[in-house]
Amino acid sequence: SCIVTASSGDDGPPFVDAVQRCDSVTIPRETTLSIATRMNMTGLKDKNINLLGTIKFTSNMSYWINNGFPFEFQDQIAFWIVGGKNILINGGGTIDGSGQVWYDAFATNSTLLRPILLTIYQATDVAIKNITMINSPEWFNFVNEGKNVVYDGVNISALSTSNNLAKNTDGWDIYRSDSVSIMNSNINNGDDCVSLKPNSTNVIASDLYCNGSHGISVGSLGQYAGVYDIVENFTSTNVQMYNAQNGARIKAFAGPGVGSGLVKNISFGFFTEGNVNNPLIVDQCYMTNATECTAYPSNVYIQDVTFSNFKGTSSGKMNSVVASLACSPDARCNNISVNDISLEPPSKDGSATYSCQNVNITGNAAYLFGNCTTT
């Protein structure tokens, strides 16, 4: 076992060295490690990082922009990459991304590369439990080419102290990964609570409280020409969603020059929502106008999807619409089922509107949607 304590300089290299040498590494309570250089902890085996104190990344933007680990997918960079087999990070401590300088800078430079707080990269059998993550410059967690990854009891907060919002601060983004579980967590952020990017399979997101987010999102998918995206076997259940842009969402690109793919066997259940713009939404014409979507339907097929036990209120920003199943023409959505849905606009004076297009809906709440339009 090794104990890593703070120095007067960069604590990144000694922390990386300890994890490489020792089976168990502890960061004590009341200890804050100042991380000024990127940390590569890939190739690990049978490691336990017992985080009792705090890991805090410096706000040296010029260093991180030029030295963060690059990921080609969506032009990302990362502070810290962890990979290997049989890795545990737990202990009740905190990871702090010093995000405020990034939120302020991004407000005037939308092309700014901002680091991901923690990236699980090419790793198998990883558990991250009972930690707090705050102030990430961009995404909090990125699971890239992982298998059997569990997050349990992770509390996330990205709150700007200026007028510049903490944008793109996704709780989790999953990409090219299988068997990922996210559970028992509290998320306050400024983008997706959980997002399944291309080739995410056998994923669970359950028992979550999401505030201020863009929802639990499958996608977006089919963005890149010549690329086939898959999301299959996803279950999200027991979710509380408040003050959000979306609740449960599936989104796929249409139009000319985009990609293709498959969304299959998706289940959203037991969602409680309040002040959410789109409590339940499928958008198979994402970022595509209606004319182009009709001429060039999405090639990301959506099938075997269930929405069940939804209750709560919308924000009213979409007028009275509380649920929208907007599929592309030419039977691109199949076997969509809705059951036990009770969603209302914020004012009881107006009746809820359920809209749909280009889809045959089944389930005991199908009657709410009436006859779907055809485009």
C-alpha atoms as one frame of an Amber mdcrd trajectory, in Angstrom:
protein
   0.000   0.000   0.000   1.083   3.549  -0.734  -0.074   6.899   0.615   0.149
   9.972  -1.609   0.268  13.347   0.112   0.382  16.866  -1.248   3.616  18.634
  -2.076   4.281  22.239  -2.910   4.381  21.417  -6.626   2.799  19.122  -9.180
   1.410  16.029  -7.490   0.555  14.305 -10.780   3.837  12.407 -11.363   4.110
  10.973  -7.828   0.449   9.959  -7.935   0.934   8.134 -11.258   4.116   6.514
  -9.957   2.367   5.273  -6.813  -0.487   3.736  -8.784   1.967   1.947 -11.068
   4.029   0.556  -8.157   1.411  -0.249  -5.536  -1.684  -2.447  -5.480  -3.491
   0.025  -3.223  -3.021   3.791  -3.186  -4.637   6.102  -0.638  -5.118   9.861
  -0.841  -5.849  10.799   2.777  -8.655  12.987   4.026  -7.824  16.685   4.246
  -5.326  16.162   1.416  -5.629  17.985  -1.908  -3.402  16.789  -4.711  -2.647
  19.557  -7.203  -2.430  18.006 -10.681  -0.573  20.214 -13.161   0.326  17.612
 -15.813  -1.704  14.976 -17.602  -1.980  11.539 -15.982  -1.676   8.297 -17.940
  -2.786   5.354 -15.810  -3.400   2.826 -18.585  -2.183  -0.776 -18.533  -3.069
  -1.233 -14.866  -4.014  -4.537 -13.244  -5.626  -5.213  -9.869  -5.470  -1.659
  -8.515  -7.398   0.157  -5.802  -7.307   3.956  -5.628  -8.745   4.889  -2.245
  -9.691   8.527  -2.729 -10.498  10.040   0.647  -9.248  13.548  -0.091  -9.311
  15.646  -3.270  -7.714  15.472  -6.706  -7.717  18.983  -8.170  -6.577  19.830
 -11.682  -4.916  23.203 -12.142  -6.522  25.978 -14.164  -3.503  26.381 -16.485
  -5.551  26.449 -19.662  -2.657  26.827 -22.095  -0.962  23.694 -20.741  -4.081
  21.549 -20.893  -5.122  22.732 -24.363  -1.720  21.730 -25.736  -1.140  18.593
 -23.654  -4.486  16.967 -22.893  -4.815  13.399 -24.187  -6.479  13.736 -27.615
  -9.501  11.697 -28.692 -10.581  11.927 -32.302 -14.215  11.256 -31.448 -15.892
  14.673 -31.318 -12.457  16.336 -30.970 -12.022  15.761 -27.256  -9.095  16.049
 -24.866  -8.692  14.540 -21.396  -6.923  15.304 -18.118  -6.625  11.727 -16.930
  -6.952   8.326 -18.598  -7.366   5.079 -16.668  -7.161   1.666 -18.332  -6.346
  -1.980 -17.728  -8.176  -4.675 -15.776  -9.770  -4.913 -12.347  -9.563  -1.321
 -11.128 -11.450   0.258  -8.219 -11.696   3.973  -7.456 -13.666   4.754  -4.304
 -13.477   6.289  -0.850 -15.815   9.269  -0.600 -13.367  11.876  -1.914 -13.575
  14.485  -4.671 -12.240  15.094  -8.190 -12.211  18.821  -9.045 -11.714  20.076
 -12.622 -11.358  23.819 -11.826 -13.981  24.435 -14.465 -14.844  28.092 -13.922
 -11.998  29.484 -16.060 -13.136  27.159 -18.853 -16.791  28.188 -18.595 -15.795
  31.851 -18.860 -13.366  31.298 -21.752 -15.805  29.140 -23.718 -18.356  31.943
 -23.622 -16.172  33.931 -26.033 -14.506  31.018 -27.886 -16.828  28.184 -28.849
 -13.973  26.234 -30.505 -12.050  25.943 -27.243 -10.853  22.405 -26.455 -11.818
  21.597 -22.863 -10.608  18.538 -20.933 -12.784  15.626 -19.826 -12.459  15.052
 -16.085 -12.052  11.246 -15.996 -11.705   8.908 -18.985 -11.919   5.124 -18.690
 -10.001   3.961 -21.750  -9.633   0.383 -22.982 -10.448  -0.986 -19.541 -12.241
  -4.087 -18.262 -13.794  -4.681 -14.837 -13.718  -1.152 -13.451 -15.737   0.169
 -10.510 -16.005   3.807  -9.485 -17.944   4.170  -6.266 -18.883   6.788  -3.709
 -16.990   9.786  -5.030 -17.888  13.388  -5.843 -16.960  15.076  -9.125 -17.147
  18.856  -9.447 -16.401  21.636 -11.919 -15.456  19.602 -14.965 -14.440  21.848
 -17.891 -16.524  19.672 -20.220 -17.713  16.038 -19.927 -17.324  14.484 -16.492
 -16.973  10.831 -17.479 -16.014   9.267 -20.795 -16.103   5.480 -21.176 -14.178
   4.685 -24.363 -13.715   1.040 -25.424 -14.577  -0.290 -21.967 -16.249  -3.474
 -20.730 -17.854  -4.238 -17.369 -17.654  -0.707 -15.986 -19.742   0.261 -12.932
 -20.433   3.707 -11.479 -22.260   3.585  -8.154 -22.876   6.521  -5.852 -21.193
   9.209  -7.950 -22.319  12.754  -7.209 -21.712  15.307  -9.964 -21.952  19.094
  -9.868 -21.081  21.724 -12.484 -22.301  25.129 -11.348 -20.888  28.345 -12.758
 -20.333  31.266 -10.397 -20.550  33.785 -13.263 -23.129  34.526 -15.934 -21.378
  32.051 -18.250 -23.066  28.670 -18.076 -21.257  25.368 -17.506 -21.917  24.032
 -20.991 -21.346  20.525 -22.414 -20.794  19.148 -18.922 -22.284  15.701 -19.652
 -22.407  13.368 -16.686 -21.453  10.294 -18.717 -20.664   9.676 -22.361 -20.342
   6.039 -23.417 -18.635   5.116 -26.681 -17.638   1.761 -28.182 -18.276   0.102
 -24.824 -20.202  -2.890 -23.502 -21.793  -3.665 -20.134 -21.739  -0.284 -18.395
 -23.858   0.425 -15.314 -24.546   3.870 -13.840 -26.603   3.882 -10.659 -27.489
   5.617  -7.407 -26.115   8.988  -8.449 -27.025  12.661  -8.210 -26.196  14.910
 -11.165 -26.401  18.714 -11.433 -24.966  19.756 -14.770 -25.440  21.589 -18.055
 -25.827  18.899 -20.703 -26.811  15.235 -20.992 -27.151  13.419 -17.697 -26.177
  10.207 -19.504 -25.473   9.942 -23.238 -25.013   6.756 -25.242 -22.723   7.533
 -28.132 -22.093   5.106 -31.034 -21.599   1.412 -30.345 -22.810   1.323 -26.764
 -24.350  -2.018 -25.800 -25.811  -3.563 -22.633 -25.998  -0.346 -20.625 -28.011
   0.401 -17.483 -28.728   3.874 -16.070 -30.863   3.557 -12.954 -31.792   5.350
  -9.744 -30.548   8.755 -10.872 -31.482  12.297  -9.882 -30.728  14.679 -12.769
 -31.129  18.442 -12.462 -30.553  21.062 -15.164 -29.530  18.512 -17.770 -30.379
  17.639 -21.355 -31.766  14.280 -20.288 -31.006  10.591 -20.637 -30.033  10.457
 -24.300 -29.553   7.689 -26.817 -27.450   9.448 -29.426 -27.021  11.483 -31.309
 -26.314   8.789 -33.903 -25.709   8.673 -37.640 -23.818  11.939 -37.799 -20.871
  10.862 -39.929 -21.109   9.649 -43.527 -19.954   6.081 -44.060 -20.147   5.215
 -40.351 -22.620   2.664 -38.912 -23.635   3.360 -35.307 -25.256   0.877 -32.921
 -26.931   1.317 -29.548 -28.490  -1.904 -28.326 -29.871  -3.222 -25.033 -30.220
  -0.078 -22.931 -32.369   0.194 -19.812 -32.961   3.392 -17.870 -35.242   3.192
 -14.862 -36.125   5.075 -11.677 -34.989   8.477 -12.906 -35.948  11.837 -11.437
 -35.492  14.597 -14.007 -35.976  18.260 -13.113 -35.402  21.642 -14.766 -34.142
  19.934 -17.885 -34.228  20.278 -21.639 -35.247  16.646 -22.164 -36.306  13.642
 -20.150 -35.932  10.369 -22.067 -34.589  11.024 -25.556 -33.525   9.174 -28.707
 -31.927  11.321 -31.410 -30.600  10.426 -34.865 -29.478  12.470 -37.832 -31.223
  12.517 -41.211 -30.538  14.453 -44.403 -27.917  14.073 -47.132 -24.363  13.040
 -46.366 -24.959  11.452 -42.973 -24.347   7.970 -41.590 -26.502   5.001 -40.665
 -27.115   2.629 -37.795 -29.472   0.781 -35.482 -31.115   1.577 -32.151 -32.639
  -1.591 -30.715 -34.104  -2.903 -27.477 -34.363   0.318 -25.492 -36.405   0.649
 -22.302 -37.163   3.843 -20.377 -39.264   3.308 -17.268 -40.403   4.973 -14.045
 -39.440   8.546 -14.899 -40.632  11.352 -12.624 -40.210  14.747 -14.252 -40.716
  18.410 -13.405 -40.166  21.524 -15.510 -38.786  19.552 -18.473 -39.107  20.967
 -21.996 -39.477  17.556 -23.694 -40.295  14.895 -21.100 -40.424  12.089 -23.709
 -38.971  12.496 -27.173 -37.816  10.580 -30.223 -36.223  12.822 -32.850 -35.214
  10.901 -35.964 -34.706  14.151 -37.873 -32.186  15.586 -35.427 -30.522  18.775
 -36.716 -32.404  18.269 -40.016 -35.243  20.397 -41.350 -38.559  18.792 -42.281
 -38.045  19.066 -46.033 -34.645  17.379 -45.976 -35.847  14.705 -43.569 -38.647
  13.787 -45.957 -36.301  13.716 -48.937 -33.488  11.967 -47.045 -34.934   9.925
 -44.154 -32.687   8.832 -41.353 -30.727   5.655 -41.970 -30.507   5.002 -38.237
 -33.358   2.532 -37.745 -35.116   2.562 -34.367 -36.916  -0.547 -33.149 -38.153
  -2.315 -30.022 -38.449   0.734 -27.760 -40.621   0.971 -24.635 -41.553   4.040
 -22.599 -43.436   3.123 -19.434 -44.547   4.716 -16.162 -43.821   8.373 -16.932
 -45.342  11.075 -14.753 -44.811  14.754 -14.054 -44.873  18.086 -15.838 -43.287
  19.775 -18.796 -41.896  23.310 -18.671 -44.444  24.659 -21.137 -41.704  25.863
 -23.482 -43.027  23.514 -26.155 -46.532  24.859 -25.494 -48.739  21.946 -24.458
 -46.614  19.202 -26.074 -45.413  16.769 -23.416 -44.365  13.823 -25.586 -43.178
  13.663 -29.183 -42.395  10.620 -31.292 -41.042  12.160 -34.502 -39.777   9.441
 -36.837 -38.496   9.730 -40.394 -40.627   8.522 -43.305 -40.356   5.060 -44.867
 -40.867   2.973 -41.704 -37.639   3.900 -39.952 -39.266   3.323 -36.517 -40.810
  -0.008 -35.574 -42.317  -1.545 -32.439 -42.561   1.593 -30.293 -44.641   0.985
 -27.155 -45.949   3.475 -24.578 -47.541   2.404 -21.310 -48.846   4.198 -18.214
 -47.950   7.724 -19.305 -49.232  10.690 -17.269 -47.510  13.888 -18.343 -49.004
  17.360 -18.141 -48.037  20.930 -19.015 -47.287  23.137 -16.003 -50.720  24.738
 -16.021 -53.653  22.500 -15.302 -55.737  24.879 -17.418 -54.288  23.470 -20.649
 -54.577  19.903 -21.842 -51.480  17.881 -22.684 -50.596  17.311 -26.337 -48.979
  14.066 -27.462 -47.576  14.237 -30.995 -46.255  11.618 -33.408 -45.312  11.130
 -37.037 -44.413   8.196 -39.271 -44.818   5.551 -36.568 -47.339   2.959 -35.414
 -47.550   3.063 -31.627 -48.667   0.245 -29.327 -49.285   0.016 -25.591 -52.012
   1.157 -23.210 -51.054   4.840 -23.650 -51.050   4.772 -27.461 -54.485   6.409
 -27.518 -52.955   9.612 -26.126 -51.102  10.162 -29.387 -54.132   9.741 -31.648
 -53.486   9.315 -35.352 -49.893  10.000 -36.257 -49.155  12.294 -39.185 -47.346
  11.028 -42.265 -44.680  13.109 -43.943
